[in-house]
Amino acid sequence: MSEDHTPAEPPVAELANATLHDGGSTVMRAQFSQRVPIRSILCRPDGGAGLAGQKVTVGGWVKTGREQGKGTFAFLELNDGSCPANLQVIVDSSVADLGPLVPTGTCVSVSGELKTPPEGTKQKIELRVDKVIELGPVDPAKYPLPKTRLTLEFLRDFVHLRPRTNTISAVARIRNALAYATHTFFQQHGFLYIHTPIITTSDCEGAGEMFQVTTLISEVEKVEKELKENPPPSEADIEAAKLVVQEKGEAVKKLKSEKASKEVISAAVAVLNKAKEDLSKLEERAKLQPGLPKKDGKIDYSRDFFARQAFLTVSGQLQVESFACALSSVYTFGPTFRAEHSHTSRHLAEFWMVEPEIAFADLEDDMNCAEAYVKFLCQWLLDNCYDDMEFMAKNFDKGAIDRLKMVASTPFVRITYSEAVDVLKQVTDKKFENKVEWGIDLASEHERYLTEVKYKKPVIVYNYPKGIKAFYMKLNDDGKTVAAMDVLVPKVGELIGGSQREERYDVIQKRILDMGLPLEPYEWYLDLRRYGTVKHSGFGLGFERMILFATGIDNIRDVIPFPRYPGRADL
């Protein structure tokens, strides 16, 4: 009887329910690593007190460490990123050399027993270590993130290490929660998640603010290197090669006239073909020119990778509309790019957008969806990220939690653009830098006045002048405005921009031409109106702006893991 050497099935069910039990208290192990997340210990209602006596293994990075009792033991404040709180860890000198354990930034994996601390201490539980399993040491003299309070500006020079700080780790957890909440909201409402392209081919206006994607430059560099190492043939070289072809051709003719054997003629033809091939190669090399390929005095993009100009996307909206016009309710959530040379605290070259698109929906449906989505995000943070929000309220914006509660529970004010202009014109307690008149695009100062001062709650402004909005927005019956809407919130101003899309073929075609845009790049978009057109609406939420709103942090460069802006693209 042969033995069965089939590998054992991995204990997935056991992993999925990995817990430590003791007297009714339970602590969850990490399912795919040999440790208990610190969150499972400290974020219980009792702060971990009920886990006293349990043996656990934890891993993390030392926030602070100090030797005590004349070097007989050390206190470590350990954090693994699972929550803002640190676990107090006590290591005796008999267990391990304390010197390498205490520097800030040291990584340790330790096992031991959870103990109740002495009365009068703020901790509800601490870990008494009986074994140091792994150690990732740090040289304190070289570690760039000392224990002292560091500015967010300073930390931008260490984007690879800044996740170890309290602020950036809290932002990462909040960002993660908002991303999860985004998918949860749209999936619960029957939307399909569509992946729109990062690379787009667009010749529309605004291309000056788009990042171009091209292989022409690398091809040029290759050619220039090749020409330097192996100069192109001279005219004399080509003439000589032509003579060789002529000679070999005549030799073949002579053999044929002499009725030479088939084998001899075939060999001569092979020599002739080789001479022709050599000539062709020389002529091709002679055409190689340094610099970008040109046609009619312009760069010849037909020689580029995509055979036309290509750019990094500024929005997935147009592409996701094609799926809305077939699958009804869809959304895209991904990175977008703008090549603006802007150094403000509100601009990035790479940022993320959430863009839903809803078929059979008008502007009111669009506003209802946007309001429900923003409220859902705020409530999600209150329900799932309260400890991180407390950190933000304590260190950055004491009103952060109250702002979330207000937005989650308050109906948004809805006013037309014309009403907003009238309200702003009547303001006497503030002088705006940008003059208010009908037809202007509202500036951030106007938006924030409406939401922070006038109404003190979120505001949706709708029906904007057509001259300041995009061609795809539905023209209203008045012929002057379009069915567009912006959601304004305290702290950041515009959070969402959206509209009902123009579904009438003749109207949108005229809008494209009236705005001086070429029709050719939009023929596919016009097809959506030619064949089975449908009323539809959508909006875009700037994801980093939502994080700024939630956290109260001032600079957008501090709420994205790897900020890209003029002069900086680290990692």
FENMOTA-V244416 format. One record per residue. RES is the residue in one small letter. SS is DSSP state (helix for helix, strand for strand, loop for the rest). PSI is psi in whole degrees, 0 to 359 (999 if undefined). D_LAST is the distance of its C-alpha to the last C-alpha in Angstrom with 1 decimal. Layout:
RES/SS/PSI/D_LAST, RES/SS/PSI/D_LAST
This chain:
m/loop/123/57.9, s/loop/149/54.4, e/loop/146/51.6, d/loop/113/48.9, h/loop/15/45.6, t/loop/129/43.5, p/loop/144/40.4, a/loop/144/40.9, e/loop/139/39.2, p/loop/144/36.2, p/loop/65/37.5, v/helix/315/35.7, a/helix/320/38.4, e/helix/319/38.4, l/helix/320/34.7, a/helix/339/34.9, n/loop/29/37.4, a/loop/116/36.3, t/strand/162/37.9, l/strand/128/39.6, h/strand/142/43.2, d/strand/110/45.4, g/loop/37/48.4, g/loop/344/47.1, s/strand/142/43.7, t/strand/138/40.7, v/strand/133/37.1, m/strand/130/34.5, r/loop/154/32.6, a/loop/134/29.1, q/loop/332/30.0, f/loop/24/27.5, s/loop/162/27.0, q/loop/68/29.7, r/loop/165/29.6, v/loop/122/30.9, p/loop/140/28.3, i/helix/330/29.2, r/helix/321/29.6, s/helix/339/32.5, i/helix/309/34.2, l/helix/339/33.7, c/loop/18/33.6, r/loop/159/37.1, p/loop/330/39.9, d/loop/10/41.3, g/loop/14/38.0, g/loop/357/38.5, a/helix/325/42.0, g/helix/355/43.5, l/helix/2/41.4, a/loop/135/43.1, g/loop/346/44.2, q/loop/145/41.6, k/strand/129/39.7, v/strand/159/35.9, t/strand/129/32.8, v/strand/159/29.7, g/strand/150/26.2, g/strand/191/23.8, w/strand/140/22.3, v/strand/120/24.8, k/strand/310/24.7, t/strand/149/27.7, g/strand/145/30.1, r/strand/139/33.4, e/strand/144/36.2, q/strand/171/39.7, g/loop/44/43.3, k/loop/41/43.1, g/loop/13/40.3, t/loop/340/42.0, f/strand/169/39.3, a/strand/145/35.9, f/strand/132/34.6, l/strand/135/31.0, e/strand/112/29.4, l/strand/135/27.2, n/strand/134/24.6, d/loop/8/23.0, g/loop/354/21.4, s/loop/342/24.2, c/loop/166/25.8, p/loop/336/25.8, a/loop/150/28.7, n/loop/145/28.7, l/strand/128/31.2, q/strand/127/33.4, v/strand/134/33.7, i/strand/126/36.5, v/strand/126/36.4, d/strand/151/39.6, s/loop/339/39.5, s/loop/341/41.7, v/loop/320/38.8, a/loop/160/36.0, d/loop/121/35.3, l/loop/333/34.1, g/helix/310/32.3, p/helix/347/29.0, l/helix/329/29.1, v/helix/340/29.2, p/loop/140/26.2, t/loop/133/23.7, g/loop/346/20.6, t/loop/139/22.7, c/strand/132/22.5, v/strand/148/25.9, s/strand/123/27.8, v/strand/154/31.4, s/strand/155/34.6, g/strand/198/37.6, e/strand/135/40.0, l/strand/131/39.5, k/strand/153/42.1, t/loop/125/43.5, p/loop/165/42.8, p/loop/152/45.7, e/loop/148/47.2, g/loop/352/45.9, t/loop/154/42.2, k/loop/336/39.7, q/loop/146/38.3, k/loop/342/40.1, i/loop/150/38.9, e/strand/164/37.4, l/strand/122/36.6, r/strand/114/38.7, v/strand/135/36.9, d/strand/351/38.9, k/strand/132/36.2, v/strand/113/32.7, i/strand/313/31.2, e/strand/151/27.7, l/strand/126/26.1, g/strand/95/22.6, p/loop/163/23.5, v/loop/139/21.8, d/loop/108/23.0, p/loop/332/23.8, a/loop/338/24.0, k/loop/343/20.4, y/loop/122/18.7, p/loop/353/17.0, l/loop/83/18.1, p/loop/175/21.9, k/loop/341/24.4, t/loop/161/25.2, r/loop/127/24.4, l/loop/142/21.1, t/loop/153/20.5, l/helix/328/17.9, e/helix/316/17.1, f/helix/318/16.6, l/helix/339/14.2, r/helix/342/11.8, d/helix/355/11.0, f/helix/56/10.1, v/loop/336/8.2, h/loop/339/7.8, l/loop/342/11.6, r/helix/340/13.0, p/helix/345/14.0, r/helix/351/16.6, t/loop/157/18.4, n/helix/317/21.4, t/helix/309/20.3, i/helix/326/16.9, s/helix/322/18.3, a/helix/317/21.3, v/helix/320/19.4, a/helix/319/17.5, r/helix/322/21.0, i/helix/317/22.5, r/helix/316/20.0, n/helix/316/20.7, a/helix/319/24.4, l/helix/324/24.4, a/helix/316/22.7, y/helix/318/25.3, a/helix/322/28.0, t/helix/309/27.2, h/helix/320/27.7, t/helix/313/30.7, f/helix/309/32.4, f/helix/324/32.2, q/helix/321/33.1, q/helix/334/36.0, h/loop/16/37.2, g/loop/20/37.2, f/loop/148/34.2, l/strand/137/32.4, y/strand/119/28.6, i/loop/132/27.8, h/loop/108/24.6, t/loop/159/24.5, p/loop/147/22.7, i/loop/323/19.3, i/strand/126/20.8, t/strand/154/24.1, t/loop/107/26.8, s/loop/133/28.3, d/loop/18/30.4, c/loop/170/31.2, e/loop/152/31.2, g/loop/356/27.9, a/helix/337/26.2, g/helix/340/25.5, e/helix/15/22.9, m/loop/147/21.3, f/loop/126/18.4, q/strand/141/20.2, v/strand/117/19.3, t/loop/150/21.1, t/loop/3/21.5, l/helix/320/24.2, i/helix/316/22.1, s/helix/326/21.0, e/helix/318/24.7, v/helix/316/26.0, e/helix/321/24.0, k/helix/314/25.5, v/helix/315/28.9, e/helix/322/28.9, k/helix/318/27.9, e/helix/316/30.6, l/helix/329/33.2, k/helix/317/32.5, e/helix/329/33.0, n/loop/84/35.8, p/loop/151/37.5, p/loop/155/39.1, p/loop/149/42.8, s/loop/171/45.5, e/helix/325/48.3, a/helix/320/50.6, d/helix/317/48.3, i/helix/318/48.5, e/helix/319/52.3, a/helix/319/52.8, a/helix/322/50.9, k/helix/320/53.1, l/helix/319/56.2, v/helix/314/55.2, v/helix/317/54.8, q/helix/314/58.2, e/helix/315/59.8, k/helix/325/58.5, g/helix/316/59.6, e/helix/323/63.1, a/helix/320/63.2, v/helix/315/62.6, k/helix/316/65.3, k/helix/317/67.7, l/helix/320/67.2, k/helix/319/67.8, s/helix/331/71.0, e/loop/1/72.2, k/loop/48/71.6, a/loop/165/69.5, s/loop/158/68.5, k/helix/320/65.6, e/helix/317/63.5, v/helix/317/63.9, i/helix/316/63.1, s/helix/318/60.0, a/helix/319/58.7, a/helix/321/59.4, v/helix/320/57.5, a/helix/319/54.5, v/helix/319/54.5, l/helix/314/54.9, n/helix/321/51.9, k/helix/320/49.7, a/helix/320/50.9, k/helix/320/50.0, e/helix/318/46.5, d/helix/319/46.0, l/helix/316/47.2, s/helix/318/44.9, k/helix/318/41.8, l/helix/317/43.0, e/helix/323/43.5, e/helix/316/40.0, r/helix/327/38.5, a/helix/335/40.7, k/helix/343/39.1, l/loop/126/35.6, q/loop/140/34.7, p/loop/155/31.7, g/loop/172/29.8, l/loop/145/29.1, p/loop/139/31.8, k/strand/152/34.3, k/strand/124/37.1, d/loop/37/39.6, g/loop/359/37.6, k/strand/161/34.4, i/strand/134/31.3, d/loop/94/32.4, y/helix/351/29.9, s/helix/343/32.2, r/helix/359/30.6, d/loop/174/27.1, f/loop/314/25.5, f/loop/7/27.0, a/loop/16/30.0, r/loop/171/29.4, q/loop/141/26.8, a/strand/152/23.9, f/strand/162/21.4, l/strand/142/18.8, t/loop/144/20.9, v/loop/350/21.9, s/loop/145/23.9, g/loop/6/25.1, q/helix/307/28.5, l/helix/318/30.6, q/helix/319/29.5, v/helix/337/30.1, e/helix/325/33.5, s/helix/329/34.6, f/helix/327/34.3, a/helix/328/36.0, c/helix/20/38.8, a/helix/325/39.4, l/helix/1/38.1, s/loop/290/39.0, s/strand/115/36.4, v/strand/165/32.7, y/strand/154/29.3, t/strand/151/25.7, f/strand/104/22.7, g/strand/181/19.3, p/strand/145/16.6, t/strand/163/18.1, f/strand/138/17.1, r/loop/129/18.9, a/loop/47/18.6, e/loop/134/20.5, h/loop/67/20.1, s/loop/133/20.7, h/loop/24/19.7, t/loop/169/21.6, s/loop/1/20.9, r/loop/1/21.5, h/loop/140/19.3, l/loop/156/15.8, a/loop/334/14.8, e/strand/125/13.7, f/strand/170/15.9, w/strand/143/18.1, m/strand/141/21.8, v/strand/120/24.7, e/strand/95/27.4, p/strand/155/30.7, e/strand/130/33.5, i/strand/120/37.1, a/strand/155/40.1, f/loop/29/43.6, a/loop/137/42.1, d/loop/189/43.1, l/helix/322/41.6, e/helix/318/43.1, d/helix/319/41.7, d/helix/314/38.3, m/helix/321/38.7, n/helix/318/40.0, c/helix/315/36.9, a/helix/316/34.5, e/helix/315/36.5, a/helix/320/36.8, y/helix/312/33.0, v/helix/318/32.1, k/helix/320/34.8, f/helix/316/33.7, l/helix/315/30.1, c/helix/315/31.7, q/helix/325/34.1, w/helix/318/31.5, l/helix/320/29.6, l/helix/325/33.0, d/helix/331/34.0, n/helix/349/30.8, c/loop/31/28.6, y/helix/323/31.3, d/helix/319/30.2, d/helix/323/26.7, m/helix/326/28.6, e/helix/321/30.9, f/helix/315/28.1, m/helix/316/27.0, a/helix/324/30.6, k/helix/323/31.2, n/helix/340/28.2, f/loop/316/27.3, d/loop/101/30.0, k/loop/342/33.3, g/loop/6/34.3, a/helix/313/31.3, i/helix/317/33.4, d/helix/325/36.5, r/helix/316/34.6, l/helix/315/33.4, k/helix/319/37.0, m/helix/313/38.5, v/helix/321/36.4, a/helix/335/36.9, s/helix/356/40.7, t/loop/131/41.7, p/loop/138/42.7, f/loop/142/40.7, v/strand/140/42.8, r/strand/120/43.2, i/strand/151/44.4, t/strand/162/44.6, y/helix/317/42.9, s/helix/320/46.3, e/helix/321/47.1, a/helix/318/43.8, v/helix/317/44.7, d/helix/317/48.2, v/helix/314/46.9, l/helix/327/44.6, k/helix/333/47.4, q/loop/359/49.6, v/loop/128/47.1, t/loop/343/48.9, d/loop/2/47.0, k/loop/141/43.9, k/loop/121/43.4, f/loop/144/40.5, e/loop/327/38.6, n/loop/123/38.7, k/loop/139/42.3, v/loop/122/43.1, e/loop/155/45.0, w/loop/130/45.3, g/loop/343/42.9, i/loop/156/39.9, d/loop/122/36.5, l/loop/132/36.5, a/loop/167/34.1, s/helix/322/32.0, e/helix/325/34.8, h/helix/315/37.4, e/helix/315/35.5, r/helix/329/34.9, y/helix/315/38.6, l/helix/314/39.8, t/helix/331/37.8, e/helix/326/37.8, v/helix/306/41.1, k/helix/306/43.5, y/loop/338/43.0, k/loop/38/40.7, k/loop/172/39.3, p/loop/146/37.2, v/strand/135/38.7, i/strand/118/38.6, v/strand/132/39.6, y/strand/168/40.8, n/strand/71/42.7, y/strand/157/40.9, p/strand/138/42.3, k/helix/334/41.5, g/helix/343/40.6, i/helix/7/37.4, k/loop/166/36.2, a/loop/160/34.9, f/loop/334/37.4, y/loop/359/37.0, m/strand/140/38.4, k/loop/128/42.0, l/strand/127/44.6, n/loop/168/47.0, d/loop/337/50.8, d/loop/349/51.1, g/loop/356/49.2, k/loop/332/47.3, t/strand/163/44.7, v/strand/157/42.3, a/strand/67/41.7, a/strand/157/38.3, m/strand/146/37.2, d/strand/137/34.6, v/strand/120/34.1, l/strand/134/33.8, v/strand/156/33.0, p/loop/153/33.2, k/loop/316/30.3, v/loop/346/28.3, g/strand/235/31.1, e/strand/123/30.3, l/strand/325/28.6, i/strand/141/29.9, g/strand/133/31.2, g/strand/181/33.5, s/strand/164/36.7, q/strand/136/39.4, r/strand/150/38.7, e/loop/114/41.4, e/loop/352/43.1, r/loop/121/46.0, y/helix/310/45.5, d/helix/324/47.7, v/helix/314/46.2, i/helix/326/42.5, q/helix/316/43.4, k/helix/322/45.1, r/helix/319/42.2, i/helix/313/39.8, l/helix/319/42.3, d/helix/330/43.2, m/loop/7/39.6, g/loop/22/39.6, l/loop/150/37.2, p/loop/145/37.9, l/loop/326/39.3, e/helix/313/38.0, p/helix/345/34.3, y/helix/11/35.9, e/helix/320/38.6, w/helix/324/36.9, y/helix/322/36.5, l/helix/331/40.2, d/helix/327/41.1, l/helix/336/40.3, r/helix/333/43.1, r/helix/322/45.4, y/loop/102/45.5, g/loop/47/46.1, t/loop/151/44.6, v/loop/143/44.0, k/loop/130/43.5, h/strand/158/40.0, s/strand/162/37.7, g/strand/177/34.1, f/strand/169/31.5, g/strand/132/27.9, l/strand/125/26.3, g/strand/111/23.1, f/helix/317/21.4, e/helix/326/19.6, r/helix/323/22.9, m/helix/322/24.6, i/helix/321/22.4, l/helix/314/23.2, f/helix/316/26.8, a/helix/318/26.8, t/helix/333/25.1, g/loop/2/26.4, i/loop/146/23.1, d/loop/328/23.3, n/loop/128/19.9, i/helix/339/18.1, r/helix/346/14.7, d/helix/2/15.6, v/loop/9/16.5, i/loop/139/13.4, p/loop/315/10.7, f/loop/85/7.7, p/loop/138/9.9, r/loop/124/10.0, y/strand/169/13.0, p/loop/125/14.6, g/loop/350/13.0, r/strand/126/9.6, a/loop/65/6.5, d/loop/140/3.8, l/loop/999/0.0
